[in-house]
């Protein structure tokens, strides 16, 4: 086989290999296959530099968990496991005292104000959260055994 013919076959083989690689890459990223898609979850990343360079360390903030907001419209269901940290916020339309029964926690609140509660879920059961003076239940706190 002459040298020119071998070079032509080699060139054709290279072109076929490139086309195959592009086709495989395109099919793998198109989402048309049977593979299930997984949502990306942001994770914190840090950039470290040497101590003497004077550059700052930066981190990508991690999304904070949503803290439930209780507004007094209806009864909000709050569910936690024993050992969790109970966290919720209350926004009021009246001046009152927010009372978490069972845990015996109380905080004053004014109209338009938002207050936060954060405490360990150490007692299991179902407890009322209410505007104490008005006697109006605004949430039901449920703490299940771990």
Secondary structure, 3 states (H helix, E strand, C coil): CCHHHHHHHHHHHHHHHHHHHHHHHHHHHCCCCCCCCCCCCCCCCEECCCHHHCCCCEECCCCCCCCEEECCCCCEEEEEECCCEEEEEEECCCCEEEEECCCCEEEEECCCCEEEEEEECCCCEEEEEEECCCCEEEEEEEEECC
